[in-house]
């Protein structure tokens, strides 16, 4: 799995840079969790229950073969110790700040409910490109 901004499609990359800058301006430091994934990595994510589709925008997308999505996590919920370093506590206020900034930049935010069976899941750290700019 990549965390490199250079693995983002050239249409998304400048928006991601602005998203990161606006988060810092709002005093919400964030960590880039991932950008581009291989098919095998996506399959592992699905098996682990942290992704739900093989149609992920993290997989190589035409025409550049780069990602049209990235995941962020606010450092306020990042745990330096422990087996699971990311605490996806959806009640922390920083998620709303990060999400609203992403939406203002025209990104699709993972707050949108993903219905799978009877459960509703949130992917608060997920942002993806939605249309040509």
Secondary structure as GFF3:
##gff-version 3
##sequence-region A 1 133
A	DSSP	three_ten_helix	5	7	.	.	.	ID=ss1
A	DSSP	alpha_helix	10	25	.	.	.	ID=ss2
A	DSSP	beta_strand	30	34	.	.	.	ID=ss3
A	DSSP	alpha_helix	39	47	.	.	.	ID=ss4
A	DSSP	beta_strand	69	74	.	.	.	ID=ss5
A	DSSP	three_ten_helix	75	77	.	.	.	ID=ss6
A	DSSP	alpha_helix	93	104	.	.	.	ID=ss7
A	DSSP	beta_strand	108	109	.	.	.	ID=ss8
A	DSSP	beta_strand	114	116	.	.	.	ID=ss9
A	DSSP	beta_strand	119	121	.	.	.	ID=ss10
A	DSSP	beta_strand	126	128	.	.	.	ID=ss11
###
